[in-house]
Amino acid sequence: MLELYNFPMSTCSQKVRIVLAEKGLEWKDHRIASGDHLKPDYLELNPNGVVPTLVHDGVPIIDSSVICEYLDEVFPQNSTTPPDAIGRAAMRAWLRYIEEVPTPAIRYPSFNRVLVRNLQKMSKEEFDRAADKRPLRKHFYHRMGQTGFPKEDIDAAFEDLRNACGRMEKALGETGGPWIMGGQFTLVDVCLVPTIDRMEDLGHADMWHRSLPLVTEWWSRIKARPSYKTTFYKGARFSDAYAEVMKETAAA
Ligand SMILES: N[C@@H](CCC(=O)N[C@@H](CS)C(=O)NCC(=O)O)C(=O)O
């Protein structure tokens, strides 16, 4: 039995939902309420206090890229991992890069544009308590504060995101596509999708649209896959759940 503790809009949760869909696996969807990821029961499963957590026959597996690799190993149908050691090394190098650069970068505009609003209703003391109890993100939350990250952080995040799109364009040119590593749809594609989707949702598709033709075509192919629709169901995007905030901040 597979169970996934996740948030609908969490990019890390979306990576795992794509793999589950690609493999046609049955799983129990635990859509936990925001805040429940910091409660003792959940911290027993995932001491990092973040989503997602996969529980397979009672055993918790944490960290989205690790979960994706685990699922691919245990359920080899529709493999998303290259068959050879060199290919697997290249895939893992991409996964590390994605974890280090675009995945953290997308958090900055996501929090500034939308998520910081949830924290603005708190008193300063409540906010400090909420930040302090986050095992991985205490300093990230304190730097953001209740007004959002400074412009220099946002500029740095956009530079990282632009560079990631540039790397994708280069890779698609070198491998000839249709996927980032060539003929096989791999975890590299999977792990890039939620960041690209979030950028599009935040109105930044111009980062690749027209200027990066190979990424533009790749994105159309991704959206045509059934796993995309399954993963990004109604309510899985900011523009569904925070339509008003998105409108206000777009005008600002
Ligand atoms: N490296 C972890 C990071 C997970 C992560 O940061 N998840 C975010 C949602 S995408 C989260 O749970 N944030 C909780 C918080 O901000 O308190 C993974 O890939 O699973």
Ligand as a Chemical Component Dictionary entry (heavy atoms), coordinates in Angstrom:
data_LIG
# 
_chem_comp.id                   LIG 
_chem_comp.type                 NON-POLYMER 
_chem_comp.pdbx_formal_charge   0 
_chem_comp.three_letter_code    LIG 
# 
loop_
_chem_comp_atom.comp_id 
_chem_comp_atom.atom_id 
_chem_comp_atom.alt_atom_id 
_chem_comp_atom.type_symbol 
_chem_comp_atom.charge 
_chem_comp_atom.model_Cartn_x 
_chem_comp_atom.model_Cartn_y 
_chem_comp_atom.model_Cartn_z 
_chem_comp_atom.pdbx_ordinal 
LIG N1  N1  N 0 14.076 18.486 -0.090 1  
LIG C1  C1  C 0 12.691 18.326 0.250  2  
LIG C2  C2  C 0 12.062 19.701 0.343  3  
LIG C3  C3  C 0 10.574 19.614 0.621  4  
LIG C4  C4  C 0 9.930  20.979 0.809  5  
LIG O1  O1  O 0 10.610 22.002 0.962  6  
LIG N2  N2  N 0 8.604  20.999 0.811  7  
LIG C5  C5  C 0 7.878  22.228 1.008  8  
LIG C6  C6  C 0 6.699  22.290 0.056  9  
LIG S1  S1  S 0 7.263  22.245 -1.649 10 
LIG C7  C7  C 0 7.337  22.264 2.421  11 
LIG O2  O2  O 0 6.872  21.268 2.924  12 
LIG N3  N3  N 0 7.388  23.434 3.075  13 
LIG C8  C8  C 0 6.911  23.538 4.401  14 
LIG C9  C9  C 0 7.094  24.887 5.010  15 
LIG O3  O3  O 0 7.465  25.842 4.296  16 
LIG O4  O4  O 0 6.829  24.980 6.206  17 
LIG C10 C10 C 0 11.986 17.446 -0.792 18 
LIG O5  O5  O 0 12.369 17.555 -1.970 19 
LIG O6  O6  O 0 11.092 16.671 -0.435 20 
# 
loop_
_chem_comp_bond.comp_id 
_chem_comp_bond.atom_id_1 
_chem_comp_bond.atom_id_2 
_chem_comp_bond.value_order 
_chem_comp_bond.pdbx_ordinal 
LIG N1  C1  SING 1  
LIG C1  C2  SING 2  
LIG C1  C10 SING 3  
LIG C2  C3  SING 4  
LIG C3  C4  SING 5  
LIG C4  O1  DOUB 6  
LIG C4  N2  SING 7  
LIG N2  C5  SING 8  
LIG C5  C6  SING 9  
LIG C5  C7  SING 10 
LIG C6  S1  SING 11 
LIG C7  O2  DOUB 12 
LIG C7  N3  SING 13 
LIG N3  C8  SING 14 
LIG C8  C9  SING 15 
LIG C9  O3  DOUB 16 
LIG C9  O4  SING 17 
LIG C10 O5  DOUB 18 
LIG C10 O6  SING 19 
# 
